[in-house]
Amino acid sequence: MITPNDIATKDFKKVAVGYSPEEVDTFLDDIYEDYERLYKESLKEKTVVAPVPVAEDTDRFKNLEKSIERTLSFAESAAAETKAAAQAEADAILSAAKTQAAEIISAARTKSYELEQEIAALESRYELMKTRVKLLLYAEIELLDKNEILAEKEAQVEETK
């Protein structure tokens, strides 16, 4: 669509034979003014909204209000369902975590008991080995003492000879 500004700024080529530039400019000015007036009226008509009767307006607002109330009710119930589902999921996670924690604690206690039994067995074995080594050392010392005594007796027997 041509705007009034298009008409006002339009330039034509100058030719040797043609219309009078003053007449063309005057004619364009007249067209510009009329076209601008029509253009503004057209814009006003497009922006003017037909008045809506109050009864229709009231009904429309009531329908809109009911629609908003239904939407709000739906949103509230959806939020409640989501909250309940989230709570149920949280409870399930918590229950699973407690069960897992109990299993871990039970396994740790069992392992601790097993390690304590193993430590006790190792301590008992250590004491047994310590006693055996002592007995072996005492036996060796006695053997050495007997050998010394025998060596001394042999030395005395040889001296007496």
Long-range contacts (C-beta under 8 A, 24 or more apart in sequence): 2-35, 3-39, 4-32, 4-35, 4-36, 4-39, 7-31, 7-32, 7-35, 8-32
